């Protein structure tokens, strides 16, 4: 049994960890790993759109029915927790940092800071705005046309493949998507290398590799995520199944006439 | 050389302060930056004004006392040197030079360009030492230390505690200083037994002094006159995580 003084001692240690600058940064780094892992998995899943309607919709069906439907909620809960903790902790750090340097230099200059590192809070807040939009767009599906799409091969399930292509028909959505993903990748270009430093893995041996890893993950995610709206915009990725379905509907209507 | 100086003037700690403009004419190219300020100060005194106050001591780049931010960069944009090692030949005829104090809430301005950096002393007092008996020096090789560890400890020990790392950081973080001071001792057998206590004590004091958090931009590394690598910050992060975990569970 844990007695009250032991609980207090453990609680004090956890409180000290949260209050410390390094403790908060470790929280940002660990939640950052969870979020980067999600982004890589999400991108890999999205790329199934190039395999066609059936693999894409099978994948979506699997996600929604894994562990009898509990899997996705468990996954969402962990992701939401990591996302909220990442943002709240970062905002605490930013407030402390601004208080630590109350007066700015009249002549500002930098010698090493990368462009990505200078806009972390702004790229992060843009991504936050985009994530909210993205959830309403493709997860909650506030657009009734997108919400009503059914898989022509299996009308009992949602047509994720068709929804993705239809969702990117709006050039404003595509533009916002491109801006947000570009800022997300700028965020990761600094953030991925940064988390290795915070977790203490940066050394003379690993320094260069960690820097390249941050750049590589940012480029892979940028190409992976933007390939879909780009190809849809240029007409290289079309919903042929819907067209066939549409034409067969038209043929049936004509026959009825 | 004929130059224009834009200098931060602040009468006392509670004064709001402002940038004042001073001509710096007929400055010899071979003068150091501090000698240039001495020349300007002589002229200010001759005119009956209050000279520009600034910190300095050895003027050899080893004491860590000089502390000017020149054109937005602590010490100077040239790597590996302190303010006192900057020479006027680095500037061009007609240049305007901005001279400001090291800025951080934890380094309050005393007057003009002088700052109170005693926060660093309090961080050292919180763990930057080893508890051993004093007395005669032991034999040089009585405690075996690997060459790699000796090199790492020596690199970290090169820190002169000038505070340029804090001044360069947009968050006024002291992580490079604390990382250097902690790793210098943590790496050696004499310092290892108190490693956890040292790391926790120094980091907590650093936070209590009001320094900001490291956001890994490495400006500190870029301006450090002793070219201490930000790898010491990674080691400090790792040691802090281990020490905090041990403190919580043991």
Interface residues (C-beta under 8 A of the other chain):
Chain A: X10 X13 X14 X16 X17 X19 X20 X21 X22 X23 X24 X25 X26 X93 X96 X97 X99 X100 X101 X102 X103 X104 X105 X106 X107 X108 X109 X110 X111 X112 X113 X114 X117 X118 X120 X190 X193 X194 X196 X197 X198 X199 X200 X201 X202 X203 X204 X207
Chain B: X6 X8 X19 X69 X71 X72 X73 X77 X79 X98 X100 X103 X104 X105 X106 X168 X169 X170 X171 X172 X173 X175 X203 X204 X206 X207 X210 X211 X212 X213 X214 X215 X216 X217 X218 X219 X221 X222 X223 X229 X230 X231 X233 X234 X235 X236 X237 X238 X239 X240 X241 X244 X247 X248
